[in-house]
Amino acid sequence: MVKCHFLLTATLVSLMLSSVIAHGDKKEGVTYDGRSLIINGKRELLFSGSIHYPRSTPEMWPELIQKAKRGGLNVIQTYVFWNIHEPEQGKFNFEGSYDLVKFIKTIGENGMFATIRLGPFIQAEWNHGGLPYWLREIPDIIFRSDNAPFKIQMEKFVTMIINKMKEEKLFASQGGPIVLAQIENEYNTVQLAYRNLGVSYVQWAGNMALGLKTGVPWVMCKQKDAPGPVINTCNGRHCGDTFTGPNSPDKPHLWTENWTAQFRVFGDPPSQRSVEDTAFSVARWFSKNGSLVNYYMYHGGTNFGRTAASFVTTRYYDEAPLDEYGLQREPKWGHLKDLHRALNLCKKALLWGTPNVQRLSADVEARFYEQPGTNDCAAFLANNNTKEPETVTFRGEKYYLPAKSISILPDCKTVVYNTMTVVSQHNSRNFVKSRKTDGKLQWEMFSEAIPSNLPVDSRIPRELYNLTKDKTDYAWFTTTINVDRNDLSARKDINPVLRVASLGHAMVAFVNGEFIGSAHGNQIEKSFVLQRSVKLKPGINFVTLLGSLVGLPDSGAYMEHRYAGPRGVSILGLNTGTLDLSSNGWGHQVALSGETAKVFTKEGGAKVTWSKVNKDGPPVTWYKTLFDAPEGKSPVSIRMTGMKKGMVWINGRSIGRYWMTFISPLGEPTQSEYHIPRSYLKPTDNLMVILEEEEASPEKIEILTVNRDTICSYVNEYDHPPNVRSWERKNNKFTPVADDEKPAARLKCPNQKKIVAVQFASFGDPSGTCGNFAVGTCDSPMSKKVAEQHCLGKNSCVIPMDKGLFTGNKDNCPNLSKNLAVQVKCSDKNPKRSANQA
């Protein structure tokens, strides 16, 4: 009776939530029930990836979307970024990289669905969490609360975006690609801070969204009290185990953020998440009633200009399946592609079957779906032991399961995929010096005049966010002090000390025009104290501070009450004691003079006088050079060796902040290379302008091309199940499509390149990773020859895991389970053969 009641309830809710959608000559409904979304009258398994339009360029969008589709995705998810679309109240921008309509249309043109997350608070490690700065200046406003000033602006923006989508017929209810929309974002993490006003705000936001009548379902992520038909969804790494479920049995299990790595801030070491762990989490999710997963991010991209949030790096989620440059990161891209294929082989059983669970041992369980009266059956065998593999019996057959892994059986008999055993190829990224620019960059410089006595406009230093209003990272602060000779020590080895306590984010300090030092906070503790010995002279002395921001905050409650900049300034070590300058009277200048003059453009640069660089330049200096676009079509990057902290412009367009002196615990800069989109470049005479905050020299800067032309395969003769592409479901039957289902090394070059060299090959017990393989104690001398015979000169190749090929009649280590590691180089050039390969 309970099951019948559930099915009846789900059916009624589906009917109530129906909305008309154009689908050929038929009018279908976009609905959902407790199992899945129903699009164009069909249940769907949805594999989604986040790609944010302003974190790439329009020229990159088609290829990124096509690579996502080839990777097995059928949905692209994006946030909508309020502060780029309405940077000034009532003034809108939907041009270039901000062309949301074009991005959604490109998704649809590639036969994919879309999800838009309107927020309009989005977090996303994006400047101010996507909220425009001007909101702060609305009287009595409280962000993300049941607060009339905020709700008026929020509803106005959300309505404008929805109407724009409707005008272009982009919702699925109009025949467009958008199948889901999101309102708010992870509000549950701050809701308690607003007490009852938080509860009522959630209800208002959800109902406001529903009232816009998009014809597609709305979701709220991590929001257990999502109102009415709004679906509450999960964010995290292991939602299959952490999600408590939808707040109503008639809502499907949707996973809006499966983190493929972790965003990085300046000072962080590299962020990693293995593809094996990601695949385990996804298989787990779909085995437990999940029907949509979204990879956050599938392509992270670049935080161009000043769009990154506080201390967030310019490179974003580089460890995603598509790296910052849009190149496929292997094996993450390929292993997930194989996973999506395996799950699609299970599609009918998953969407229509009855779920069951069987305990096979203390650590192993089988979750399977069967449709009564049919042969449709799909099983997931999960070994939850994180250290030990196990062999279990399921339906009379034995199955080997590596530790912490799930095997997928689309017919409840045949293993086509295991989350821990990777059969897809690997690759490594290469940065190559451009031949057109190596040693050919001629640098010129222009140094900012250090202001010493700006007109006093405030008793105390003004707050930095309010002062800059998100128009610039920089503001000057000046004050003067009159020092009596008797205030100074008679000893030459004792100097006074300037102490500046700042709420963030960074600062460069000068006394009497002389650079005395810099200091900064970090993402965890943004405040800091600068203390430096200074030389004061009898009479008038000038204290100048250059305060700088590294993005506005993007999370937490009461964001409108965050502050930055110098708060307490004092001189220590005077004979008369400590002199507090905090209320001494301060002058201010917003932005650098070079920013105001736009010296990063050809026209602006002509307004100032440049000189040749022949040594380290002084602090707060602009550098410029001209360069030709690097050879080929590969992505372009710049390595900022020799520089410290600042920003880069290419032909007048900022590619973001750099920070080479913020060293990670590994002893290296968090980010050294910075993406220059090809679309920013002309064939020749490209203008590069750099703003450097400290003493530095640009002479060691390198312009690079980027590729992933080093590809590898690593397979074991026993552990690897055959590639999932060896099977298909045709005419409702699950059948093999390959005669030989034995393991093999499979390699394929990107962009129609060919394999020109076998850089490493070992059949035995090799160790290491792609780009760093090493021969073990057992190795076949035939390994490289076999690899060359199968692969040289080809775009793709398959090397069978066949002992006979590698050992002939003589196996020097017969008791050893063999591995095959192969590394090759891809290129447009002719292949190179080893000496024994004529």
N, C-alpha and C positions, 0 to 999 in steps of 0.2 A: 504493500500500500504506500509506503514511503516513496519508493522509486516511481510509482505511477503518479503520485502527487507532484513529485519533482519535475517529471517530464511534462505534465499538464501545465504547471506554473511556467516552465521555461518556454513552452510553446506560446502561451498567452502573452508573456512579456515580449517575445520576439515579434508577435503581431503588433503589439502596441508601439514597439520601437521602429517599426518598418518606415522606410522613407523611399520615395520614388527615385529610381536611378535609370538613366538611359542605358540600354544594353541591346544594341542593334534595333530590331523592330519591337523587342519585348520591353516591358517595364518591370524591372525586378526590384527587390528590396535590399537595402543595406541594414542588416539586423545583427543581433548576437544572441547567444544563449549561454548556458553554463559550460558549453564545450569550446566554442570558437566564435570568431567573427564570421558572418555570412555575407559574402560580397558577390554581387551579381547573381544571387540565388545559389551560390556555392559556398560550402565550408572551405576554409583555407588554412593551411599551415603557413605562417608568415615568418620569414627570416629577414630581419631589418637591420640597417646599418646607419649610424649617424654620420652625415656629411654636412658641414655647415657652410653655406654659400659664401659668407664674407671671409672665411678662412682659406679660400682658394680664389681662383679667378674664373670669369665666365669661359675663358678659353680652356680651362682645365675641367669644367663640369662634365662635358659629354664623356670624356675618357674615364673620369672617376666613376661615373654612374655605370658605364659599360663594364668596367672591371668589377664593380660590385655585383652586377648581374651575372657576369661569368663566374663569380665566386659563389653563386647559388642564392643570392639575395633576391627578394621580390618586392622589398619596401625600402625607401630611403626616408630617414627621419631628420628633421632639422628644427632647431629653435627659430623663433622670429625675434629679431634684435631691435628693441624699441629705440635705443639711443643712437643707432646709426640711421634709422628711418626718420626720426624726429629729433635731430640734434638741438634744434631750437623750437620752442613751442609754436606749433602751427606751421612750421616749415619742414617739408618732407623731402626725402631723398630715396629714390628707388632706382638709381642709375648704377651701371657698371657691376661691380661685385655685390652691390646691394639690391640687384634686380631680382627680388623674390619671385615675381610672376614668371620670369624667364627660367629661373631654376626649377620651379615646380613643373613648368611645361616641358623642360628638358627631361625630367623624370618620366613624365607621361609618354613623351615621344619614344622613350626607350622601353616602353611596355612594363613599367613598374608602378607600384602604388607609392603614395607619399603620406607621411604623418607630419603635421605641423604642431609645434609646441609653442603656444603663444605667450605663456607666462601671464603677464608680460615680465614679471621677475623670472629670470632664467638661471641665475648663478653662472654655470658654464665656464667658470674661470675667466669670465668676460668682464671688462671694465664696468664697475658699478652694478654687476649682475644684470646688465641690459637696461637698467633704468636711466633715463636721461638726467643729467645734472640739474636741469632747470626745475625738476620736481622739488628739489630741496628748498627752493626759494618761494614756494607757494605757502602762504601763511597757514599755520596750525596743521600742517600735513604730518601724518604718521604713515610711513610705508606699510603696506601689506597688513592692514588692520581695518576694522569696521569704522573707517574714518572717511567722512564725506569728501573732503578735498582729494584724497587719494582715489577713492572709488570713482569719482567723476572723471578723472583723467584716465584711469585704467579702462573704464568702460568705453570711453571715447576712442582710445587707441585700438582696443580689441575689436570694436565694432567697425572701425575704419579698415582694419586688415581683413576681417571676414567679408565685408562688402567688396573689397578689391578682389578677393578670391571668387566671390559669386559673380562679379562682373565678367570675369574671364572664364567662368564655368569650370572651375577647377575642382569643385567638390565632387565626390563620387555620385552624389544624388543628382548631379548635372551631367554625368558622363565623364568627369575629370578623374585625376589620379588620387586625390586626397581622400583617405578612408578613415582617418582618425584625427582628432584635434585634442590638444591638452590645454587646460587652464591651470594657472598657478604652477608651483614647482617645489616639491619636497617641503611643503608648508608645515608638515607635522613636526619637523625638526625645530621650529621656532614658535609653534602655536601656543605653547604654555606661557610664553613670555607675555602674550597679549590677553591671557585669561579669557573672559567671556567675549571680548571683542574679537578674539581669534576664532572662537567657535562660530560666531555669527558671520564673520568674514568668509569662512569656508563655505557656508551655506549660501551666502550672497553670491560669491564668485561662481559656484557651480550652477546656480539657477540663472544667473546673468548669462552664462555661456549657453545654457540650454535654450534660453529665450531668443538667441540669435538664429535658431532654426537652420543649421548648416546641412541637415540631412545626413550627418555622419555622427557616430558616437563620440562623446567627450570622455577624456580620462583625467584623473589626478594621480600623480605618482606619489607613493609613500603616504597616502592619505586615507586612513581607515574609515573616516567619517565622510567620505565623498557622498554628496547628496543624491538621492533619487537614482536615476539611470546612469549617472556619471560613474565610470568604472575606476575603482582604485587599483593601482598597479604597483609592481615591485621594482626597486632599484638596488643594485648590489652585485656581488661576485657570485653568490651561491643561492639564488632565489628559490631553487628547488628544495632547499632545506630551511631557508629563513622566512619565506613568505607565509604568512598565516592564512592567506587566501582572500578572495574577494569578499566584500561585506554583504553579499547577497548570493544565493546559490544560482541565480540566473545570470550572473556575470562571468565572463571567461577569465582564465588566468593569463595575464599579459605582463611581460617583463620589458619595461621601457628603457632600462639601462643595465646592460651587462658589461662591466668595465673591462676593456681589453688590456689595460695596463693601469697607469695612474698619471694624472697630470703632474708636471714638475714645476718647481719654483727655483729661482736662482739660489744656488747653494746646495741643491739636491744632487745625489748620485743618480745614475740611470735607473729608470723604473722598468721593471720586468714583470710580466705574467706569462707563464708558459702556455703554449697552445694546448698542451695536454690538459691543463687545469681548466682552461676555457671550454674545451670540448666536453670534458666531464660534466661541467656545470650545465651546459646546454642539453646534453643527452639526459641528464638527470631531470631537468625541467620538463622536457617533452614526455618523459616516462611517467611524470606525475601530473598529467592533465594540462600542461602548458600548451599553448597554441601560437604564441608570438614571442619571439626574442628579438631584442634590439641590441646590437653591439655599439657601445659607447666607448670609444669612437671606432668607426670603420675606417675613416680617414680624418685625422686630427687637423692637419694643415698648419697654417701660420697665423699668428696674431700680428697682423700688419699694423703699422703705425703705433698708436697708443691704445690699442683695443684690449690688451691683456689686463687682467685684474691684478691686485697688489702682489708684486714680486713674481708673478707667473712668467715663465719663460716665453720667448717669442715662438719657439717651436712647441707645438701642441700635440700631445698623444702620438708622438713619433713611432711608438712601438705598436701601433694599430696594424691591422692586416694590410692597409695601404699606408706607407710611411709619409712623412711630411711632404715629400716631393711627388706623391701619387704612385710610387713604385711598389710593386707587390712584395711584401715582407714574407719570406718563406722560412719555415713551413707554415706560418700562421695562416696565410691566405689559403694555401692549398689544403691543409688539414681540415679547416673549417668548410671549405668547398666540398670535400669528401663527406663530411658530416651531414651537410645539407642534403646531399644526394642520398645518403643512407636513410635519413629521416623521411625524405620524399618517397622512398620505396615502401615506407611504413604508413603512408598517408591515409589510405582508406581505413585500415584497422584503427589508427589513432583517432580519426575523426568520427568513426561510426561504431567502433567496437566497444565492448564492455571491459572496463579495467579490472585486473586481478593482481594479487601479490602473493608470491610464494617464497618462503624462507628456505634457502638451499644449504646454508651453514650459518655459523655465528656471525660471519661478516659478509656473506653473499646473499643477495635477494634477487628474485626474478620478478619484474613487473611486465605484464603482458596484456595485450588487448586482443579480444576475439569478437568477431561478429557472428552471432548465432545463425546457423543455417547456411554459412558460407565457408570458404577456405581462407578467409582473411584473418590473419594472425600476425602480430608483431611482438617481439619480446626484447627486453633490456635486461641483461645480466650484469649486476653491479657488484663489484668487489670494493667494499668500503674500508678495507684494511689498507692503511696508508704505507705499510712497509713490506708486507708479504704477498706474493702471488698465490693463487689457489686454483685447483682443478675441481670442478663440480659437475654433477650430473643433472641435466634438465631434459625431461621427456625422453629418457633412455639414452641420451647422448652425453659424452664428456666434453667439457669446455675448459680451456685454460684461460685464466683471467689474470693479467698483470696487476700488481698492487695499484690501488686507487684508480680503477678503470671501469668502464662500462662497454660491453660488447652489444652490438645491435644486430638483431636477427629478424629481417623483414618477413620471413615466413615461419618464425618460431623454430627454425632448424639451422639455417645457414648464417654463419658470422660473416658479415660484409664489412664491418668496421669495428675497431676498438679505439677508444679515446686515447689510450696511452701509446699505441703503436702507430708511429707516423710513417706512412709510405709515400707521402708527397715529397717533392724535392725541397732542398734548403737553398738559401743564397746568402751572400754577404754584400754589404754596400761598399762601394769604392768612390773616393773623392780624387779626381784627376786634375792636375794643374792644366789650365787652358794654355795651349801653345800660343794663342794670340795675345795673351796678356802677361805671361811669365817673364818677369824682369823688365817689363816695358811700361809700367805705370809711372807717370811723372806727376808728382804731387805738389800742390800749392796750398798755402795756409792763410787763414785770416783769424786773428785773435780778438775776442771780445774785449772791449774796454771794461775794466772792473770799476763799477760805480762806487764812489766813496761817501757821498753826502747827498743822498736823495732827499727831496723835501719831506719833512716829518708830517705824517698823516695819521699817526696812531701812537698812543702812549706805550703800548706793548706790541710785540710782533703779532701781525695778523695771522689768523688761522689759514693754513695753506690750501685746503680744499676750497674754501670760500673765496680765497684770493685769486686762485687760478681758474676756478669755475670750469674745470675740465677742458680748457682751451689750450693748455700747455702743461708740461711737467715742471716748469721752472718759475721761480720768483726770487728776486733779490731783496735782501733785508740790510739796511744800513743804520748805524748809529755812531755818534762821536763821543769821545771822552777827553776831558782835559786833565792831564796828569802833571802833578807838581814834581819837580826834581826830587824832593824829599820823599815822595811816595815810592821811588825806585830804589832797589838795593844797590849799595855801593860795590858789591861783588859782581864781577863780570860773569861768573859761572852760575849766577842765580837769576833766572828770568821769571816774570809773572806767567801765569797759566790762564788761557782762555778756556772756559768750560761752557758748553752749550748742551742743554738737555732738550731733546727734540722728541715729538710724538711720531716722527717718521717723515719721509722714508729714508732720505739720504741728504748729505750736505757737503759742500766745499766751502772752506773758510779762508778769509784773507784779513790781514791787519796791515793797514797803510799800503794797500795794493799788493802786498806780498803773500803768496800762497803759503798757508801754514799747515794744511792737512785736510783730510776728508774722513767721513764716517758714515755708517748706514745701519739700518735695522735689518730684519728679515721677516719672512712671511708669518712666523709664529710670534715674534716679539718685534713689532714695528718701531717702537721707541728705542732710542739710543742716546748715549752721551759722548760728545766730542770733547776731548781735552788735549790741548797742545800748548807747548811752551811758545811764548811770543816775545818779540822785542818791541817795547814801547819806548817812546821818546818823551822828553819833557814837552808839555804843551798839548796841542790837539792831536788826537789819534783817531783813525777811522777803522771801525770794525764792519766788515762786509761778509754776509753769509749768502750763499746760493743754496736755497732750499729746493729739493726736487722730490717729485713723486714717482713711484713705479706702479702706477695704476690705482684706481679707486677700489674700495672693498667690494666683494661680490657675494657675501653671505652673512648670516646672523640676523638677529632681531635689531630693530631700531637703527637701521643703517644710516638714517638721516642725521644721527647724532654721533657720527665718527669724525675724528679730528686728526690733523697732522701739522707738522711744522714746529719751529723752535718755540719753546714755552718759557724756558728759564736760561738767562745768559748772565755770566758773572766773570769777573777777573779775580783770580786768587794770587796770593803771594806779594801783594803790595805791603809796604811798611805800615800803612794805615788799616790793613785788614782786607777782607774780601769786599769787592765793589760789585753790587748787584745792578746789572744793566737791564734787567727785564722790563722795568718801567721807565727807561731812560729817554723814551721818545724815539720812534723808528720811522724810517722812510722805506717805501716799497716800490718795486718795479716788476710788473707781471711780464713774463717772457723775456727771452734773450733778444738783443737787438737784431741778431742774425735771423731769428725766427720771424720777427716783425717785417724785416726786409725781404724775407723768403730767399735767402742766399742759396738755398738748396735747389733753386730753379736757375735756368740760364739768364733770365731777365733780372732776377734778384741778385744773382752773383755779380752782375756787372755794376751794381751800385756800390761795391766795396773794393778795397785794394787788396790783392792777393800777393803773397811773396813765396819764393821757392823754399821748400822744406830742406834743411840741411842738418837738423838735429832734432831732439825731442822738442815738441812745441809746448808752450805754457798751458796751464789749465784753461778750460773753456775756450777751445780753439776749434775752428772749422777747417776741414781739409777737403780738397777736391782734386779729381783727376778725370780724364777721359779714357774710355776703353772701348774696344770692339767686342761685339757679341761673340762668345766662345763658339768654337767649331761644333758642327753636328746639331742634333736635336735633343740631346739629353738635358735634363734639368740643370739649372745653374745655381751655384752657391758661392758665398764669400767667407773665407776664413779670416777672422779678425786678429790674427797674431800681432802682438806688439801694442794693441790698444787696450783700454781699460773699461770705460763705461760711457755709453752715449746712444746715438741713433744714426741710422744710415738711410739716405735717400738715393734712389735711382731714377734719373730723369724726372725729378721733382716729386716722386712718390715714395713714401716712407715704407721700408720693409720691416721696421720694428726696432725695438730696443736691443742693444747688445750689452753684455756685462762679462768681461773676461777676467776680472779680478775677484769675482765672487766664486771662491774655490770650493768644490765639493769635498766631502770627507775622503774621497779617493785621490785628492791632490790635483785635480784637473778642473778647468772651468765647466760649469754645468752645461753650457752650450758654446761651442766654438765656431760652428758653421751656420750661416744664415741664408735663407732661401731668397733668390732673386727670380721671380717668375719670368719665363721667357717672353711673355706678352709685355713686360715692362721695357724690353730692350729693342733698340734699332740695330741694323746691321753694323753700323760704325758710330763712333763719336758719342757714346753713351756717357752722360754726366753722372758721376758718383760724388756725393757730398756726405761727409761724416762730421757729426758734432761729437767732440770728445770733451768730457768734463775735467779730466785730469792731465798731468804731464804724460805725453805719449808720442810715438812715431808711427806713421802708417807704412813705413818702408817694407815691412814684412807681410803685409796683407796679400792674400792670394785669392784669385778668382778661379773657381773650380767647376768642372762638370761632374755630374753624379750619375752613377749607374749601379745596377745590380746584375752585372754580367758574370759574376762568379757564382756558379750554381753547383749544387752538390746533391748526392743521394747517399743515404746510409740505411742499409737493410740487413736483416738477419735471416738465415736460411730457415728458421723454424718459427720465430715469434710473430712474424708479420702475416696477418691475413692478406689474401689477395686484394688488389685495389678495388674499391667499391664500384669503379667503372666497369668491372667484369660482369655486372648484373644489370638487368633492367626489368621493369614490370610492363608487359605488353599483353594486350587483350585480357587484362585482369589476371595474368599469370606471371609469376616470379621465375625468371629464367636466366642462365648464364649467357653472356654474349662473347665470351672468349673461350677458345679451345683449351688453352693452357692457363690454369689458375694458380701457377706457382709464383712465389715472390720474385720481384725483379726491381732493378734500379731504373727509374724513369727520369729522364732529364729533358727539359725543353727551354730553349733560349727565348728571351723576350724580344718583341718587336721584329720578328722574322730574321733575327741574327742567326749565325751559324756557329757551331762548336769549332773553335780554331785550335784549341790545345787541351790536352788532358794534363792538368797540373798535379793531380794526385790520384792514385788508384791502389787499393790494397784489399786483397781477399784473404782474410785471416782474422786477426784481432786488432784492427786499427783503433785509435782513440782520437779524441778531440772533437771539434765542431767545424762547420764550414768556414774555410779560410785558415783553419789551424789544425788540420789533421796531422797525425803522426803514425808511422808504422809501428806495430806492436812486436811481440816476440815471434809471432807466426805470420808469414806473408808469402803469397805466391808470386814468384818472379814474372809470371805471365800477366799479372793484373793490369798493368798499363797497356800492354799490347792488346789485350782483349777489349779494354775500354776504347782504345783508339779505333779498332776494327769496327766496333758497333756505332761509334759516335762521330768521328771526325768528319767535318764537312756537312753535317746534318743540322737542321733546326731542332729536331728532337730525336731521341733514341731510347731504346729499351735494352738493358743488359740483363739477360736471364741470370737468376741466382742458381747457376748450374756448376756443380763441383767439377764436372768433366771439362768444362771450358777452361778452368783456372788451374787444375792440378793434373789433368790427364790421368795417367795410371799411378801417379805417385803423390800421396797426401802426407806431407811432412808432420802434420799434427792432426791425426785422424780422430782423436778424442775431443777435439775442441769444436764447439759450435761456431760456425763461421759467420763473420760479418763482411759486408762489402761496402767500402767507402770510396766514392768517386767524386773528384772535383774537377770541373772543366771551366774553360773561359769561353765566353761568347763574344763575337765581334762581327763586323761587316767585312773584315779582311779574310785573306785566304788562310786555311788551317796549317798548323805546324805539326809535323810528325816527328816522333822520336827516332833515334838513330836506327833502331831495329825494325822500324815500320817503313818499308820502301814504298 
